[in-house]
Amino acid sequence: MGLPLEVSQHIRCWKDRVIKPVIPLKLARARSRCQSRFPISSPSLAVGHQYSSLGTQPILCGSIPGLVPKQLRFCRNYVEIMPSVAEGVKIGIQECQHQFRGRRWNCTTINDNLAIFGPVLDKATRESAFVHAIASAGVAFAVTRSCAEGSATICGCDTRHKGPPGEGWKWGGCSEDVEFGSMVSREFADARENRPDARSAMNRHNNEAGRTSINDHMHLKCKCHGLSGSCEVKTCWWSQPDFRVIGDYLKDKYDSASEMVVEKHRESRGWVETLRPKYTFFKPPTERDLVYYENSPNFCEPNPETGSFGTRDRACNLTSHGIDGCDLLCCGRGHNTRTEKRKEKCHCIFHWCCYVSCQECVRVYDVHTCK
């Protein structure tokens, strides 16, 4: 079942205005034509008062710190999808903190700071590669899901069905349009990466690797139909995976990231920096791999220049031989141990029918923290 003609025209107009590389005059005509037929924001909101829900309260696009002019124009023109963009950045940060929770660098953010990760992303390290990939993936993921849920009028379900129905099932539901979400992420996240230097090339590559990871993990999701749940017929649609799957996948890519070297050569537009693999005897990185060209600090001690907070007072796992273990996480400085009492539910009993009653027990745990 396709989208209504007006909505399809709306989406086509949006893509013409944002995604296609058109000359300024043609873009202006497209913007004027689409805005007159398909207004994208409340007429009561002047351009300077369009908002993005980066927090719990809507704020002005112009007051969002750190936006480059292209991102600011995007925010003002497409205000209705900005909450999804902001949500995508948020889930990317949360996933980063989950994946690195037991490592020396644990994706710590700094409140009330323009660079929310501090100086740690100033270097072209593995950590920077992962943050760019997971944030770009988060934006694509959140926008795609928001469109499928009907939260925005400029997008909707993916009507390009992937092949004929299978045996015992047919297409139905709302297939998530990951192509649209990826286009939004590419337009917004890559807006900062337009310089002819190695860092921009690295960031663009890792941004795209994050978005590609979602497309590679799209899968069929089905619902049964029939008397008494007999599942005589199933309707299926394309769905994104849980974002944890994307986080786990990109964490593996972080561990196997490819080290690059910077090459500088002259083109008609001036000096341009590109990247090539440092070790030619390894398989060159693909578009799905993360790349970096500077070594990471050890993050053992606080260092404001590198953005390291150190690992002192971090909880460690005494029995682990991995990076979360007290030996490695504490960088050989040793650890302190204290006991901690915690109240927990215990001796739970199920009563027919239907509730559970529990007692409250106090248990003592050993807590180990780095010196």
N, C-alpha and C positions, 0 to 999 in steps of 0.2 A: 504494500500500500504506500503510494507516494505522498509527498507533502502537498498541501494546497498550492495552486499556481502562484498566489501572491507571496507565500512564504518562500517558495523556490526562487522567485524573482528577487526577493529580498536578499537571500543568501548569495545569489549570483552577483547582485550589485555590490554586496559587501566585499566579496572576493575581488571584484574588479577594482574596487577602491583601495584595498589594502595590500593584496598579495601580488598582483600582477605588476611587472615593472613598466609602467606607462609613463609617458612624458608628462610634465607638470600641467600643461594645458588640458590634455585628455583627462588627467586625474581630477582636475577642478571641475570639468564638465560632468564627469561621472558622479562626483560628490554632490554637485548641485542637483542632478537629476534624481539620484537616489534619496537625498534628504527631502526633496519635495514630495516624493511618492511614498517613502518608507521612513518616517522620522524615527530616529534611534534613541531619543531621550525625551524626557518630559519637557514640553514647551515652557514650563515654568522655571526651568533651570537654564540660566545663562551660561555661556561657555566657561566663564571664570568660576562658576559655582557647581560645575559637574564634580562628582565625588567618586571616591574609591573606598570601599569598606576594608581598609587595611587593619583597622582595629574594630572595636565594638561600635564606634560611632562613625558615620560618614564624614569624610574630610575632603577639602578641596584638592583637586589634582595638583594645583600649583604649590601646595604646602607639603606634598610628599617629597622628602629629601632624596637627592641622588638621581633623580630622573634626568636623562639627557633629553634634548628638545624633541627627538623623534618619539621617545616614550611618553613625553608629556602630551604631544599631539594625539597619540594613540589613546591615552587615558581620557582626554577631553572628547574625542570623537566616538569612542566606543565604551562609554561609561557603564553600560549595563553588563558588560562581561568583566569589568575590572574587579568586582568582588571575587570572581572565579580565579582571576590571575593572582590576586592576593592570597586566596586560599591555597593555590598551588604552591606558591613560595613557602607558605607556612607548613604544609605537609612535607615539602622537601626538606626543610630544616628539622622537623620532628623526626623524619626518617634518618637523616644524617646523624642525629644525636642517638638514635637507637642503635644504628650500625656501629658507631664508634664509642659506645658507652663503656667498654672495657679497655680502651686503648689510651695511650699517653695523651694524644690529642683527642678530645671527646666532643668535638664540634660545638664548643662553648660559644654562646652568643653574648654580646655586650649590649645591655640596655641603654637606650638613649644615645646611641652612637650611629653615625651615618654608615660606617662600615660595620655591620652587625657582627662580623667574625673578627673584627680588629685587623691588625696587619698581617694575619696569617695567610690571607689570600693575595697579598701583594706579590708573593713569589709564585713562580710557575711550577708548583710542586704537585705531587699526587693528591694532596688534600684539596688543593684548589681545583684540580681536574674533577674530583668526585663532587664537590659542591656545585660546580657549574652543571654537571650532568644531572644530578638529582633534582636541582632547582628547575631546570628546563623540563625535565620529565614531569615534575610536580605540576607545573603550569599547564602542560599539554593534558595531563590526566584530569585535573580539576575542571578545565574548560570543557573537555570532552564529556565528562559526566554531567556537568551543569546543562549542557545542550540537550543531552538525552532526557534529563529530568524536566525539560521545558522551562528552565529558569531564564532563558534569553529568547528574544524574538528573532534574532538574526541567524539562528542556527537551530538544528533539530536532530532528527535521527539520520543515520546513514542509509540512503535508499539504493545504494549500489550493492545489491546482493552478490555475495561471492559464490557464484555458481548455482546449479540447480539444486532443488531440495534433495535430501537423502532418503534412504529407505526407512519408512516409519516416522518421518518428521518433515515439517515444512517450515518455511520462513515465517516469522511472526515477531511480535514484540517490537522493541526499539533497538536496532543495532546502533552501537555507539560510533560516532563519526570521528575516529581518531585522526583522520587526515585534517579535519578542520581544527581540532585542538592543537595539532602539531604546527599548523600554519600560524595560529595565534601566538604560540610559544616562540616560533621562529621570528615573527615580526617584532615581538616585544623584547625577548631575551637577547636576541642578536643585534638589537639596535645600537648597542654600545660597542660592538666589535667590528667597526668599519675602518680601522687603521691598517696600513700595510706593514704591520710589524708581527713578530713571532707570537707575542702574547695574544693578539686578536685571533690569529690563525689557530692557536691552541684552544682558545675559548670557544670559537665557532665549532671546531671539531668535537669537543667534549659536549657542548650543548646538543649537537645533532646526535651524538651517541646516546645521550639520555632519552631523547625523543624516539629514536629508533628502537630502543629497548621496549617501549610500550607497544609499538606496532608488531614487534616480533612475538609478543606474549598475548596478543589478542586470541580469544578462543570462543567456541560455540557454547552458549548457555541455553539450556532448554527447560521447558515446563511441560508437565504431563497433562493430558486431557483424556477424559473417558469416565464411564460410570464407576463409582467407588474407587477412583484413583487407579483404574486399570491401565492407564497409559497406552491406550490404543493409538493415540496420535500425540506427537510432541511438536510444539512450536519452538523454534530456536532462533537466536539472534547473536550477533557478534558482541562480545563484552570484553572490557578491559579486565585484567587480573586485579587481585588485591594489591595495593601499592607496596606492601611488604615484599611481594615477589620481585618487584622492580628494584627495591632497595637491596635485597639479597643478591640479585643479579649484578647490579652496579658495584656492590662491594667486592664481588669476585673480580670484576674488571679493574677495580682499584688495586687489588693485590697483584694483578698481572699486567699493570699499566706499562706502556712502552716508553722508554726514555728516548728523547729526541735530541738533536743538535740543531742549532740555528744557522742557516745559511743566508747570506746577504748578497743580492745581485741587483743589477740596474735594469730597469724597464723603462718604457716610454713615459710612464708617470713618475719616475724617480726611483729611489732605492726601495726595494721590497725585501722583507724577510720571510723566509719559508722554513719549514721543518723537514728533516729527514731522519730516519732511524739511526741511532748511535751505533748499534751493533748490526752489521750487515749480515752476519751469519744466523740471526734470528729471523723468524717470519715477520715481514713488515706488518704494522698494525692495520686493521681494517677500519671501516667506518663505525664499527660497533665497539672498538677498543678505546680506552682512555689513553691520553698521551700527556707527557710533561717533559720539562727540560732542565729543571733545577732540583737539587737535592733538598729533602725536608730536614728541618732541625730535629734534634732528638726529643724536644718538648719535656725534658726532665726538669729543668729549672725555669723559673719565671724569667721572661725576656721580653720587654715591651717592644723591641725592634722586630722580633719575629712573631709576636702575638702569642707566645707561649705563656700559659698560666702555671706551668710546672705541675708536678703530681703530688706535692705535699698535701697531706690530710685526705687524699683520695682513698676510698674503700677498695681493698684488694682481696683476691681469693687465695687463701693460704694453700689450698690443695691443688691449685691449677699450675700447670707448667707452661701455659700460654701467656700471651701479652697481658692478660688481666690478672696473672698471678703476682704475688707480692714481690718476687725476685725481679721480674722484668718491669712491672709497672712502677715500682719504687726506685728503679734505676740503681739498685745495689745499696741504697741507703739504709735498708732495713725497714721494719714496720712496728707500730704500736698495737697492742691488743687491749680491748676493754670488754666488759660484759654489759649486755643490754637486755632489759626485761621488756617483753612484748605481750600484750593481751591478744589472745586468739580464741576463736570458737573451737570447741572440742566436744567429744562425746555426743555427736549429733544423732538424733533418733527421728526416723520417719514415722508419722502417725497417720493411720487410715481414718478418714481421708479428708483433707490432704494438706498436711503442713509438716514442717521440720522444726524440732526444738533442739537447741544447743546450750551447752554450758560455756562459761568463759574461763579459760585457763591462762595462767601466766607462765611463759616459757623464757628461759634464759639463753641468750645467744652470744657467741664470741664475735666481736666486730674488729676487723683488722684494718688499719689505716697506715698509709705511707708516712715515714718520718721526713 
